[in-house]
Structures are given as structure tokens and as C-alpha cells.
Amino acid sequence: MIFCLKSTNYNYNNEEKILKGRQFLKDIFVKDELVEYILKVISSTLTVGSKLRSILFFISSGRNGKTTFTNMIRHALGDYASNPNVSLFLGKSHGPSLKILQNVYVDLIPIINANNKLIISNLEHALIDRIIVIPFTQRFGNKENIQISLSKNNLNNSSIKQANTHWQGARIQEYSEALIPILIQNYQKDYTNLKIPDDVIKATNDFIIRWDHVARFLETKIIDKKDKYSIPISDPYLFYKNWYTNFISSRFTNYSLEDFRMDLIKYNIRIDKIASDNKNHYVESIIGYRLFE
């Protein structure tokens, strides 16, 4: 897309719309650091090659601007954007519409809109490493809804804001054209050193932990002391089984010690073989952790 714009000498000159487009981003993301990050991420789609090799998740509780923002992206990119059903990526079976992608050599950056209840299972570590969650924390409503919400909570909730009519319905298409020059300004030739905001890191970790029971267990029940203290991995495995049956389900699935070991490796838990009292026998152990019971 950048090649098309440069080769045709197209020069978009409407500073008023560009300023309003930036104000829209400021309204929904609030923090400048988050605005700049999401612009750099989306601008990675302007040239050939999936520079980030990531899957974007726009996560919120609703009425946070994520659908409006994706509509803005869709209008701005035109034929370079597609809006398939989410089951194309997450469904259990491949529908006929998936066939068209098999012989098309293009680079995709999937953007999945979801509420906070989305749970994904059976993702391998390679996919987990590619998940980027963009949090939408600013909630919008009309004047009446805001007054009702604030009166119920009896507090001045700064996270609730009256929706700007500029960004409602078909009006967003009018400002979508201003998104392209904004994206071009934020395009990075090298994305390897792109700094990820703390809000994105936290939202991504929270999202993964929510549907990964092992990750949630390690987050809440394993304390990293960063010393040389060793615990045989059979101990945290039994602890995990008890925790699972008490808090998740009374029916413990067919999850072996070896499965648990592989998950420890997946989440970078330090493991080593420690000599037992019998010097000829070594016990695989986690190193530098304590169990929080």
C-alpha cells in the first residue's frame, strides 16, 4: 500500500481530519503510549510481509470503541482488509470459505474482537507467543446511561465517558481516510525493537492465564525466590492435581506428570536434575521456587 501511495504521488492534505482522527484514538485508548503502540502495530500491514507475525485481540467489556476502531481500519484499508466470520479462525471445522485462502500467497494479521469472557483452549506455545491483547478500558455511553450508571455506583467514574457522535454509525467512514497518513507516519522498518506498553503486557498475560489453568496455578501458587532451593517436580504436580480438583473440576483429566513437566518448560520454570541421597540417582526438580499453599 505504501508503494501505491508513493508511486502515484498521492498527497493527503486534510490536517483537520487527521487531528480529529488522532483525537478519536486518544478518546478510546486514553494513554499516549498505547495510542502510539497500536498505530505502529496496525501500520505493519502497509507493506508486504507479516512483520509482527502476531494475532491481535481487541478485548473489552463492551461499548469501548473496538468495533468502531476496526470499522475505521476496514474503511481505511479498503480491499486490503477483510471481515470474515470469527469461526473461520476459531471454529472446530473448516467451512468452504476457508478454501479460498489455501492457494493465495498473502500475509495476514488477524484482528479478533472479543469481550472479556472469551476463552481459548489447546493453543500451543508458538501461538501463545504471538498473541497481542489490546485493552479497551474507556467505556462510552449516552448521557442517560452515564447518569444511571454513576447514580447506581454513587461515584465519579472517570472510565465512563459520553460517546462522541463523530464516531457513531456511518460517520466513521468520513474520518477513516485520515487513518492512512497517520499510519504511514508511524510505520517502522524494523519491528524487532518495538517497545510493548505495560498495559498490553498485563492484558496479554491476564488473557492467557484466564483460559490456561496451569498458567494460573503457576501465577498464584508458585513463588520465585531465585535461589538454588530445589523441589522435585512430583511435589508441585500433586499440588496442582489437588488445586485443580478443588477449584476447577472434581474430575481431573488425563494429565500426566510428563504433561506437567512440558508445561513447566513452556512457561520457563527452571528445571534441573538434582542428585538425591543416593548419589547414583537424580531427581528432576524445579529450582529456586516455593509452593504457596
N, C-alpha and C positions, 0 to 999 in steps of 0.2 A: 504494500500500500504506500509506503514512503517513496518507493521508486516511482509509482504512478504520479504522486503529487509533485515530486521533484522534476520528473521528465516533462510534465505538462506546464511547468512554471506556474502552477496554481497558487495563488496567494490569498488566503482568507483574511479579510480585514474587517473585523467587527469586534472591537475591543469591549463594547458594552455587553454583548452576548458572552464573550469569554469571561468577563468579570462575573456575570450572573451564573455562568456555569461553574466557576470556582466557588461562588457563594453557596450553590447547591451542594457541592461536595463538602464544604465546611459545615453546612447545616446537618448533614446526615452522619458525618464521621467525627465532627467536633474538633478533634486534635489534629494540628497541622502535620505532625509526624505520620499519622495514619493516612491523611489525605495524600501526602507525597508518596508514601509507600504504595498505595493502591493504584495511583496513577502510573508509577513505574512498572507495576505488575501488569496492568492492562496494556500498557504501551509495548510490552514484549510481543504482542500479537501483530504488530505493524510490519514485521519483516518475516521472511521465510525462516522456519526453524523454531521449534519449541524451546526457547532459551531456558525457561524455568523448569520444564518437564514436571509440571505440578498440576494438581487438581484443586481448584478454588471452591471453597464452600462459603456462601454468604449466609450467616446464621443470625437469627434474631427471634424474638417472641411475637413478631407481627407488628404491622404499621410502623416500620422503622425505615422505610425508603429503599429496601433492597430490590423490590420488583421495579420500582421507578428507575433505579440506577441501571438495572440490567436492560430495561427498555431503552434507556438513553444510549447504552453501549450498542444495542441491536440496531437502533436507527442510525447511529454514527458509522458503524462498520458496514451497514447495508448488506450486500451479497456475501461479505466476508464473515457474517455471523449467521448462526442457525439456532432455532429454538425447538429442539426435539423434545419428546416426552421423556421425563426423567427415567422411566423404565428402560429406555434404550441403554443406559449405563448401569442401572441398579436392578433391573428385572431378573427373574430366575430363568427366563427363556429368551432366545433371540427372535425378535419379530422380523417380518420381511423387510422393514425399513432399514434394518442394520446391514442388509446385503449391499446396499449402495456404497458403504464405506470400505468394503473389502479390497477393491481394486483402485481406490482413489488415494493417491500419494500426497497427502496434505498433513500439516502439523496442527494438532488440536490443542486448545487449552480449555478443558471443560469448566464451566461455572455452574454450580448446583445451588439453587436457592432452597433453604430449608428452615423450619422452625427449630426451637431448642430441643424438641422431642426426638429428632432424627437419631436413629441408632443403626450402625452398620456392623455386621459381623463377618468373620472369616477373611479379613484383609491381611495379606502378608506384609512383612516388614518393608519390602521395597515400595509398596503403595503407601504405607503409613508415612514414610519419609517424604512423600510427595504431596501430602495433604497440607494445604494452607487454609486456615479458617479466618475469614474477615468478620470481625464482630460489628454488628449494627446496634449500638446502645442507645441512640436517641429515638425516643418514641414520639410519634406525631398523632394528633387528633384534631377534631374540630373544636370550636370554642365551648360548645355544650358538654362534649365528652370530657374535656380537660377539667371543667368546673366540677363535674360529677366525681371524677377520679380524685381530684385534690380534696374535695369535701369528705369523701369516704376515708381517705388516709389522714386527713387533718394535718397536712404538712405541705411545705413549699417544695414540691418535687421538681428539681431542675432537669430531670431526664425526660420530662413530658413537655412538648412544645407544640404550639399551634401550627398546623400544616400550612405551608405557603402555597397559594393557589397557582403560582407559576409552574409548579412541578406536578400538577394533577392532570390526569387524563391525557388528551392529545397535545396539550401544551408542551409536554416534554420534548416532542419531536422538533419543535421550533428551536430549542436550545441544544439539541443533540449535535448539530453541525459544529458547534463551538468546541465539542469534546476532542475532535481530531487535532487541532492545533495545540490544545493543552497536552494531549498525549505525546505529540511529537516533541514538545519541549522537555518532556520527562523520559524520553526514550534513552535507554542505556545500551551502549555497545557491548559492555561486559556486565553480566548479571551475577557473576560469581561472588562479588563482594557486597551485594545488596544487603543493607542492614535491615533486619526484621524488627519492627517495634515490639516492645514488651507486651502490649495488648494483644497482638497477633499470636505471639508465642504462648501466652496464657490461654487464649481462646482455643488454639490448636491442641494444646495439651489437655485442656478440660474436655474437649470434644472426643479425643481418643480414649481418655480414661473412662468416659461415661459409658462406652459400649464394650470396653475391654476389661473384664473382671480381674485378670492378672495384673494389668497396669494399675488399676485402682487399689488392689491389695498391696502392691509394692509401694505405691504412693503413701498409703496410710499406715501400713503395718511394718515396714522395713525402714530403719533409721541408719543413715550412712555416717559412721564415725570416722571414716577414712584412716583407720589404723590397720594393724595386722591380725586382729582378732578373727578367728575362723569358726564357722558354724557349718556342720555337714548339711548338704542341701536337702537331705531327707527331713531335717527338722522344719525348715520353712515350708516344705511340701506338705507335711502333715498339718502344719498350722493353717496353710491355705485351704486344705480339704475341710477342716473344721469350720473355718471362716465362711467358706462357700455354702456349706450345708446349713449354717446358722442364719446367714443373711441373704443368700441368693436363692437357693433351692435345696430342698431336703434330698433331692435326687442328684447325687454327684455323678457327672457324666464320665465317660470312659477317658479319663485324663491321667496319663501315667507320669511317673517320676521323670522319665525322659522328655515328655512333652513340657513339663515344668522347667526342666533344665534348658531346653531350647528357648523358652520364653524368657528366662533369666538372661541368656545370651542376647536375645533380641533387644532387651531393654538395658543392655550394657552393665548388668550386675557383675561385679568382679568375681570370678570363679578360678579356683586353683586346686591342685591335688596336694593334700597335706598328709605327711606321714603320721600314722596312728601309733599307738603304744607299741604295736608290732611293727618294727622298722621296715619290714618287708611288705607292708600293706599301706596303701594310700587311699585316703578318703576325699572325694570331691566335695569342696566346701565353698561357701561364699565368704569373701574376705573383707573385713572392715565394717561389718553391719551388726545391728542388734534387732531383735524381734520385739515389736511393741505390742504387748498383749493387753 
